[in-house]
Amino acid sequence: MVIGPNGEQMGIKKLDDALTLANYAGLDLVLMNAGATPAVAKIMDYNKFKYEKQKKLKEAQKKQRETNKEVKEYRLSVTIDVHDFETRTKNAQGYLEKGHKIKGLIRFKGRQMAHTELGRDVLLKFASALSDYADIESEPKLEGRSMYIILAPKK
């Protein structure tokens, strides 16, 4: 079964006849479905067909990457130093600009559990440092020995 370059059905043809038709049109004869009875072949520009197929595949992969944004986790501590804090905020800013969510996490050790408000202050300071790039999605929550905050990029 041969399909013409404009999508019209040309009927069932012998292989030699189909190749001759494709040659006259200056195009290629491409086997589309070998498993069908009769096999389906189309007269087309094969390089253009491959290019369009590759373009669609890249577009699909791009859309898939956009939907699979990750949650990046940043571990902070109650006693974090200024430079370490600035480094983490700068790094988190880059991920927020890419569209990822950020999870700020503090693990309390030993007697730090008695002063969880200090950890909360660090997390809120982290959120305020990124306030130009992110909104607070969930307020700081304490779960066991760790407290976390989730920041989502601004639209």
N, C-alpha and C positions, 0 to 999 in steps of 0.2 A: 504494500500500500504506500503510495507516494503522495506527499503533501507538498504543494508548490510554495514558492517564496512568499506569496501573499496570503498563505493560509488556506488556499483552495485545494480541495481534494482532486487529485489527478487520476485516481483509480489504482488498480493493481497492475504493476508493470514488472517486467523482467529487470534484473540487476543491470544488464548492459544498457537497456533503454533508459533507465533512471539515471545512470551515470552520464549518458549522452545528453539528457535534458539538463542536468546540472552543469555540464560543460558548456552548453550553449548559453546558459544564463550567467556563466562566469562565477558560479557559486559551488559549494560543496554539497555532497550527499551525506547526510548525517543520520545514522541509525538511532531512532528515538526510543523504540520499544521492541527489543528483539524477542521477548517472550510472548508477544501477542500473535494471534493467527489471523491474518497474515502479519508479518513483521512490518512495523511502521517506520518509514524513513522520510526525512524532510530535506528539502532543498533550501540551504541557507548559507550565510557567511559564518563559518565555524569559529573564526577568531573573534568576531563580534559577539557570538553566542557565549563563548568562554569568558569574555570580558564582562558582559552583563551579569553572568552567573557569579563571577568573582566579586563584582560590585555589590550585588544583593547580599552575599555572604558577609562581606565586611560591614555592611549596614546593620545586619542582624546581630553581629558580634558587638557592634558599638552600642546598640540598644540594650543588649544583655548586660554589658558592663555598667551602663547607667542604672539599671535596676538592681544590680548586686553591689550596692555601696556597703562598705564595712563599718563596724564600730571599732574605732581605734581606742585602745586603753592606755592611759597614762597614770603611772603609779606616783603618787606624791607621798610626803610624810608630814607629820605635825611639825617636825624640826627642819623642814626644807630650807636650804640656803637661798639667798636672793638670786644668784647666778643660775643655779639649777632650776629654780622656778621660771626664770625668764627663758631659759633654753627650752623647757617643756612647753611653755605658752607659744613660743615662736614656731616650734615644730607642729604643735596642734593647729596653729593658725593655717599652716600650709595644707594640712589635711582637710580643714573646714572649707578652704577655698576650692578644693577638689570635690567637695560635696559629701564627704564622709561625716559620720557622727563621731563624737568624742565622749569617752567615759573617763572621768577623773576618779581615781580610786585611792583611798588611804587605808592602810592596815595599821591598826593600833597594836602596840607591843607593850606587854607588862602593865605598868601603872598608867599608861596613856589612856586606858579605858575609863579612868576616873575623870578625864577631861576631854570628852568627845566634842565639846563645843569648840575646842581649839582646831580640831580636824575640820569641823563644819566651816569655821572661819577661813581656813586654807582653801577649801573647795569653793566657797563663795568668792574668794579673792581670785581664784583661777577662772571662774565664770565671768567675773567683772573685767578681768584682763582680756578676755576674748569676746566681750560684749559687742564689739563692732562687727564681728564675724559670725556670732552664734547666739541662739536663744536657749534658755534653760528649758529642756524638755521635761526633766523630772528633778524636783528639789533633792537636796542631799538626804539619803536614806541610810540608816544604820542597819546592817545585817550581820549579826555575830560580831566579829572583831574588825569588820571593814565597813567603811562608809563610802558611798559613791554618788556621783552626780552625772547626769547625761545631758550633753549639749548637742543641739541640732543646728546645722548651718542655716543662716538667714536666707530667705528666698530672694 
